């Protein structure tokens, strides 16, 4: 484990718990966890920070996915299909990352987020209840392409808020309620995190002892978040969603113009 103070370890574990909670409810836990790791490991290689982040996050995501699957109806087969597409998309996005200006893309992503927030605010019924109409095969394929390949590519290119985008896409495309969309997004995230973690582990870019300690807190936060989302329903998830979208807009704005 890297040489860091006891105080910083406590801070990182608290951040892992909070990130697990946020990620389980609506996605976007990386907005908190990754900056915390960058702060706590200033001398570490960026790849080692990213690898440790994935090792922590996958545990909380898996715990939240299991909690959701036990309590709500989730189409696991479809979620895995989207997850595999997202894995391929993230690999492609990572390959393209060096040739595309992230500074040019951030304003576009911010614009999309503002539109999303407006839709959620102006349509109180968004994600409140699932549609009774069956989902067509063409819509399922569109979801795999957009929510899988498209958002996976975004994850490889930029990253922050991938889970949140997944929840929004699954709600809009498959007409899921926000709770079921969050549950499905967790399974998709498990697929993408597993692929990324395997690559980082192969490269020796994971601080396993620190990751194992933080993962315990991330798991606890994720399971509590999933239970709260299931208990409090879509209205609660909607409020957290708007908060996370706002945080994403601020984060991207600071990176662009700060």
N, C-alpha and C positions, 0 to 999 in steps of 0.2 A: 504494500500500500504506500502511496506517496507520502512524503513527510509534511503533514499538515497538523495544525493544532487541534486540541480536543474541542475548543469552542467552534472552530470551523466545521468539524465533523458533525457537531450538534446542529449547526445551521443547515448543513447539507441534508441531514436526515429530516429536518423539519420541512425543508423545501421539497424533498422527495415525497413526503406525506401529502403536502398541499397539492403538488403536481399530480399525484395519483388521483386525488379527489376530483380536481378539475377535469382531468382526462377522462375519468369514468363518466362524469355527468354529460359532458358535451365535447370533449376533445380540447386540445390546446395546452396540455400540461407542459409541453416543451417550452412554452413561453416563459415558464418559471424555472424549470429544472436545468435547462441548458445554460442560461445566464448564471445560475447559482454555481454550476460546475466550473464555468469559466472564471468566476470570481475566486472559487476555492482552490483551483489548480492553475494559477497564472503561468507557471513555468512548463506546464505539460504541452505536448504537441497537440494541435487542434484535433487530429485524428483520434488520439487517445481520449480526449474529452468527449468526442462524438461517440466513440465506441463504448465508453463507460455509461454515457447517457442512454444508449440503446439497451445495454445490459440491465440497467435499472428499470427503464420504462416497460420493457417487455414483460416483466414479472407483474407489475401493477395492471397492465393491460390484460394479461391472461387471467388474473384474478377477477377483474371486473367482468370479463367476457363470461367466465364460468358462473358468476353471480347472476348476471342477466339471463343466461341460458336456462338456469334453474327456475326462474320466476316469470319469464315472458316467452312468448312464441317467437323464435328466431329461425329464419331459414338458413341454417348453417351451410348447406351445400351452396346456395347462392352467394353467401358471404365469402366463402373460400374461393369461389370462382372470381369474384371481384377482387379479392385479396391477391390472387396469383397474377391477375392483370395489373394490379397496382404495383406489385413487385417488379414486373417487367417494365412498367412505366417509370418507376423510380430509378432503375438501372439506366434506362435511356436518358432520363433527365440528368443524372449524374454525369453521363458521358458528354452531354451537350453543355454542361454548366460552364466549362472553360471558354466556350465560344460565344456566350450570350451575356450581355450586360445586365446584371441584376438591378443596377440603378435605373435602367430603362423600364424594367418590368415592374418595379415596386409601385409606381403611380397607377398602373393598370390594375394590379391586385388590390390596392387601396380603393380604387373606384368600384371594383366588384364588391368589396366588403361593405361599402357605404350603401350600395344598392340592396344588398342582402339585408342589412340592418333596417332599411326603409321598408322592405317587403314584410319582415317579421313584425315591425311596429304597426304598419298600416293594415296588416291582415292578422288580427288576433287569433283567427282560427287556424293559422299555419301550423301544421304538425300537432294540432290538438287531439285529433282522432284519426285513425287509419281510414282510408277509403274502402267502401264495401265492394267497389268494382274490381274485377280481376285484372291483373297486370298482364299485358300482352307480351309475347315473346320478343317483339321488336323493341319494346320499352326496356325489357331486361337486357337485351344486347346493347342498347344505348347506355344503360347504366354501367355495364361492364366497361364500355369504351370510355365514357366520361368520368365516372367515379373511380374506375380502376386505372386505366391507362392515363387519363388526363390528370387526375389528382396525384397519381403516383409520380408522373413526370414532374409536377409542381414540387412534390416532396424532394425529388432529386435535385431540382434546380435551386429552390429557395428554402422550403421546409416548414417554417412556423405556421401553425394553424391547420396542418393537414387534416387532423382529426375533426376539426370544426367544419372544414369544407366537406368532408365525407358525410357528416351528419346532415348538413344542408342539402347535399346532392341526393342522398338516399331518401330524404323526406320529400323533396320536390319530384324526383323521378319515379320512385316506387310508391308514392302516396302513403308512406309510413307515418305513424305518429312519432314524435321526437324521442320518446323513450325507446321504442323499437329500433329507430334509426341509430341511436347511441349504442344500443346493444350490438347491432350489425356492424357498426363502425369499429367496435373493439376487436371483432374477429378479423376484419380486414387489416387493422393495425398490427395484430399479432403476426400476420403473414409478412407484411413489409418489414417489421422490426426484426423478425427472425432472419430474413435474408441479409439485411444490413449488418446485424450482429455477427452472423457467420463470417462475413467478409472482414469485419474489424478484428474478430478473434483470430482468423487465419493470419492477419498481418501483425498480431501481437499488440494490438492497440486497445486493450481493455484493462483497467485497474480492477481486477476481479475482487479483491478483498473489500475495497471501498464500495464497489458496485453491490456486493452481496449484502453489506450492512444497510446501504440506502434502499435496496430492493425490498427489505422487510417493511420499511416505513411506506414505501411506494405501494406495496401490496395492500397494507392496511388502509391507506387513503383511498385506493381504488375500490376496495370492497365496500367501504363506508359510503363513498360517492354513488356507487351503483345501487346500493340499498336505498339511499335517500331519493335518487331519481325514480326508483320503482315505487316508493311510498308516496312521494309528493306529486308525481305525475308530470305531464307535459308542461304545465304552467310554470313549474319550478325550473325545468330544463330550459324553457324559453327565456327566463330571466338570466340564468347563467350564460346562455348562448349570447345574448345581447352584450353582457359584460365582457365576455371573451372576444367578441368581434370588435368592440371598442378598444380593448387592449391591443389587439392586432393592428388596428389602424394607427394607433399611437406609436407602437413599436416600429412599424414600417416607415412611418413619417419621420421618426427620429433618425432611423438609419439612412433615410434619403436626404434629409435637410438639416439634421442635428449637427 
